[in-house]
């Protein structure tokens, strides 16, 4: 089976440094699913600044997270982004990033970059301290709980040069989370414009993660009655997927009603439009400082979200709405207004940036370099991508448009088979259709192979997994 997994090892000093190093700006969103961008086909959402970024660069339309081993999928997603490592080669569940797992900003520092971080860091504090030389408005945690300020008054840290970030140093900060993170980023970009040094800036938004409380005017932009129900809307999930009692699923009652889902989507879209405005402010600062033409901008999401699809609200599942994420790259050498459909992972971003910047790396990284696809859209990509949720769900999606998911919940085995070419919303389970027995067997075997390849400790060939 063809695997385009690049093992990238760049030896320090083997290449001449670039005359004009490219600056890096990574914009990472929280719980934003792939189909929430106007320029990519969502006619109900307003995202003019992300739309402009789409037109300036390349969109990878089939970018994915690999999943996670607990309900907070964003923690391993961020560890995968930072290290270029897949899920089962992180440190346990991916909450911590140990010193031997070199991160993107660490590699950039070694290459002479000034590194900056703001926003959400859902990994350990020691790894944040290693990652960035400077930072501000730092959120160490998973979400802005309403009881401690929500998005409107989040608890944030200033930069701590000791790297300890003790709890008593958190401060309640007035202002909406996205605005505060954008403010910190803009202040840094203004300062960087006076430096004779390239920069690596990481802006990690906590939006559109709940609590879904978009400020005005964005809250008024979307009325529930004007929002379309997703084609895969269901009042409840049709079977027990093993985690229907996770926090995300308890935000609203079951069964879901059409009115409820429209309300949630209206708030979700309002959050994304507010986020879009802050993305626009940051890009405008780049332009005003004369930095835009020399900056590689990467906008990506950590994971998606159901928001009513399949009777679910959260991301603790392996459907497309939860596993597929935005991935846009724009900047020097990137073609404008193009799309790529190859199957890619979030952890492919590190090796892609590494080649663009000729970063000196002290380790191998296991992502796939996307630059060949940027240059040649006809190149074949991965044959498949592999998905994980806890020890309850495993899934596979193939380049030719098929998807297979297996569940083992309290000894009960369930499986699904979808032809995404004719059923992109995953509504017609073909696993019991006798005309698809051969395809189902093929994907069962492929799932086992991928599980072994990615070092999954579960034995999917065992009898309890339906074999």
Secondary structure, DSSP 8 states (H G I E B T S, - for coil): -------B---TTSS---SS--EEEEEEESS-BTT--GGGT-TT---HHHHHHHHHSEEETTEE--EESSS-HHHHHHHHHHH---GGGSBTTTTB--TTS--HHHHHHHTT-EEEEEEEE-S-HHHHHHH-SEEEEEEESS---GGGTTTTB-EEB---TTS---GGG-EE--B-HHHHHHHHHHHHHHHHTTSSS-EEEEEE--TTSSS----TTGGGS--GGGS---TTB-SS-SS--S-TTSGGGGSS-SS--HHHHHHHHHHHHHHHHHHHHHHHHHHHHHHHTT-GGGEEEEEEES----TTBTT--SS-S-SHHHHEE-EEEESTT--SSEEE-S-EETTHHHHHHHHHHT---SS-B-S---HHHHH-TTS---SEEEEEETTTEEEEEETTSEEEEEEEETTEEEEEEEETTT-TT-----TT-GGGHHHHHHHHHHHHHHHHHTT-SS-TTSGGGT-
